[in-house]
Amino acid sequence: MSLDENNNETEAQNQAEEPKQPETSSAGDSAAAAKDAAGNIVANLLALKESNPKVFFGGVGALALIVVAMFLGGGSDAKLPVHQAKAMVPGQNYVLKSPNTYDPNATVRLVAVPGSMAAYDDTEENDRDGACKHMPLNTAVKLIQAQADTTDKNVQWAEVEITESGECQGRKAWTSAINLQ
């Protein structure tokens, strides 16, 4: 026998003589440990219920309160509604409506220059009667052009031509674009 053959035989004998070690499953051990821990917790809670019921039921009440607070206190992150400016199309027909009034006799103020809406004094009667400055609600108009306010980019001004028949038909004036529906 050669030396190599002798070494191979001894290795085969050593491997056969070594007892196989049992394979341990870590998943099985962790599951058993979890069951034991859960059993211990339940046993401790039941012991607490018997020995000190005030503490036990106080804890149950506190947990219930936390769960109720979670359901009632949270929710979606809903955004507040924001005014969406509608697209103004020159040449399209609109009617004058004031979004800030429910009075059917209310009028919409028309001005000669965009932005002069806040500058007028409404205390004089002749201002109300003269030259198509206050038009009744639902007056038909056609949009000539729209323009952003120079001081507040959220405000739009609209130049309109009155298309409803009457003494003001064909006149052009400016109003806040929010008055067009």
C-alpha positions as CSV (number, residue, x, y, z in Angstrom):
1,M,0.0,0.0,0.0
2,S,1.2,3.4,-0.8
3,L,1.2,6.3,1.5
4,D,-1.5,8.1,-0.4
5,E,-3.9,5.1,-0.2
6,N,-3.2,4.7,3.5
7,N,-4.0,8.4,4.1
8,N,-7.3,8.1,2.1
9,E,-8.4,5.1,4.1
10,T,-7.7,6.8,7.4
11,E,-9.7,9.8,6.4
12,A,-12.6,7.7,5.4
13,Q,-12.5,5.8,8.7
14,N,-12.3,9.1,10.7
15,Q,-15.3,10.5,8.9
16,A,-17.3,7.3,9.5
17,E,-16.4,7.2,13.1
18,E,-17.4,10.8,13.8
19,P,-20.9,10.9,15.2
20,K,-23.2,13.3,13.3
21,Q,-24.2,16.3,15.3
22,P,-27.9,17.0,15.4
23,E,-28.9,20.0,13.3
24,T,-30.5,22.8,15.4
25,S,-33.2,24.9,13.9
26,S,-33.1,28.5,15.1
27,A,-36.6,29.1,13.8
28,G,-38.0,26.4,16.0
29,D,-36.1,27.7,19.1
30,S,-37.3,31.3,18.5
31,A,-40.9,30.2,18.1
32,A,-40.7,28.2,21.3
33,A,-39.1,31.1,23.1
34,A,-41.9,33.4,21.9
35,K,-44.6,31.0,23.1
36,D,-42.9,30.8,26.5
37,A,-42.6,34.6,26.7
38,A,-46.2,35.1,25.8
39,G,-47.3,32.4,28.3
40,N,-45.2,34.2,31.0
41,I,-46.8,37.6,30.2
42,V,-50.3,36.1,30.3
43,A,-49.6,34.3,33.6
44,N,-48.2,37.6,35.1
45,L,-51.2,39.5,33.9
46,L,-53.6,37.0,35.4
47,A,-51.7,37.0,38.6
48,L,-51.8,40.8,38.7
49,K,-55.6,40.7,38.1
50,E,-56.0,38.4,41.1
51,S,-53.6,40.2,43.4
52,N,-54.3,43.9,42.5
53,P,-57.4,44.3,40.3
54,K,-57.3,48.2,40.5
55,V,-53.9,48.3,38.7
56,F,-54.9,45.6,36.2
57,F,-58.2,47.3,35.1
58,G,-56.6,50.7,35.2
59,G,-54.0,49.5,32.7
60,V,-56.7,47.9,30.5
61,G,-58.6,51.3,30.6
62,A,-55.4,53.2,29.7
63,L,-54.8,51.0,26.7
64,A,-58.4,51.3,25.6
65,L,-58.1,55.1,25.9
66,I,-54.9,55.2,23.8
67,V,-56.6,53.1,21.1
68,V,-59.7,55.4,21.1
69,A,-57.4,58.5,20.9
70,M,-55.5,57.0,18.0
71,F,-58.8,56.4,16.1
72,L,-60.3,59.8,16.8
73,G,-57.3,62.0,16.8
74,G,-55.7,61.2,13.5
75,G,-56.7,60.8,10.0
76,S,-55.7,61.8,6.6
77,D,-53.7,64.9,5.9
78,A,-56.5,66.6,4.0
79,K,-55.6,69.9,2.5
80,L,-57.8,72.9,2.9
81,P,-59.8,73.9,-0.2
82,V,-58.1,76.7,-2.1
83,H,-59.8,79.0,-4.5
84,Q,-59.1,77.9,-8.0
85,A,-59.1,80.7,-10.5
86,K,-61.0,79.7,-13.6
87,A,-59.6,80.3,-17.0
88,M,-60.9,83.5,-18.6
89,V,-61.4,83.2,-22.3
90,P,-61.5,86.5,-24.3
91,G,-64.5,86.6,-26.6
92,Q,-66.6,84.2,-24.4
93,N,-70.0,85.4,-23.0
94,Y,-70.5,85.5,-19.3
95,V,-73.0,87.0,-16.8
96,L,-72.3,89.3,-13.9
97,K,-72.7,87.6,-10.5
98,S,-71.4,88.8,-7.2
99,P,-70.1,85.9,-5.1
100,N,-70.4,87.9,-1.9
101,T,-74.1,88.6,-1.9
102,Y,-77.4,86.8,-1.7
103,D,-79.5,89.9,-2.4
104,P,-81.3,89.6,-5.7
105,N,-81.4,93.4,-6.0
106,A,-77.6,93.7,-5.6
107,T,-75.5,95.3,-8.4
108,V,-72.0,94.7,-9.7
109,R,-69.7,97.7,-9.9
110,L,-68.1,98.5,-13.2
111,V,-65.1,100.9,-13.4
112,A,-63.3,102.7,-16.1
113,V,-59.8,101.7,-15.1
114,P,-58.7,98.3,-13.6
115,G,-57.7,98.5,-10.0
116,S,-59.9,101.5,-9.2
117,M,-62.6,99.4,-7.5
118,A,-61.5,100.2,-4.0
119,A,-61.0,103.9,-4.7
120,Y,-64.6,104.9,-5.4
121,D,-66.8,106.6,-2.8
122,D,-70.2,105.0,-2.8
123,T,-71.9,107.5,-0.5
124,E,-73.3,109.7,-3.2
125,E,-76.6,108.8,-5.0
126,N,-75.6,110.1,-8.4
127,D,-72.8,107.6,-8.4
128,R,-75.3,104.8,-8.3
129,D,-77.5,106.1,-11.1
130,G,-75.0,107.4,-13.6
131,A,-73.5,106.0,-16.8
132,C,-73.8,102.2,-16.3
133,K,-71.6,102.0,-13.3
134,H,-73.7,99.5,-11.3
135,M,-75.2,96.7,-13.3
136,P,-77.8,94.3,-12.0
137,L,-76.9,90.6,-11.4
138,N,-77.2,88.3,-14.4
139,T,-76.4,91.0,-16.9
140,A,-75.0,89.4,-20.1
141,V,-71.4,90.5,-21.0
142,K,-68.6,89.5,-23.3
143,L,-65.0,89.3,-22.0
144,I,-62.7,91.5,-24.0
145,Q,-59.5,90.9,-22.0
146,A,-58.2,89.8,-18.6
147,Q,-55.4,91.4,-16.7
148,A,-53.6,90.6,-13.4
149,D,-53.6,93.2,-10.7
150,T,-50.3,95.1,-10.4
151,T,-50.3,94.9,-6.6
152,D,-51.8,91.5,-5.9
153,K,-51.1,88.7,-8.4
154,N,-54.1,86.7,-7.0
155,V,-56.6,89.3,-8.3
156,Q,-57.7,89.3,-11.9
157,W,-59.4,92.2,-13.7
158,A,-61.7,91.7,-16.7
159,E,-62.6,94.2,-19.3
160,V,-66.2,93.4,-20.5
161,E,-68.5,94.7,-23.1
162,I,-72.2,94.7,-22.1
163,T,-74.2,92.6,-24.6
164,E,-77.6,92.8,-22.9
165,S,-80.0,95.1,-24.8
166,G,-80.6,98.4,-23.2
167,E,-79.0,101.8,-22.8
168,C,-75.7,100.3,-21.7
169,Q,-75.4,97.8,-24.6
170,G,-72.0,98.0,-26.3
171,R,-70.3,99.9,-23.4
172,K,-66.9,98.6,-22.2
173,A,-65.8,98.7,-18.5
174,W,-63.7,96.8,-16.0
175,T,-64.7,94.6,-13.1
176,S,-63.1,92.1,-10.9
177,A,-62.9,88.7,-12.7
178,I,-64.5,87.0,-9.7
179,N,-67.8,88.7,-10.8
180,L,-67.9,86.7,-14.1
181,Q,-69.8,83.4,-14.1
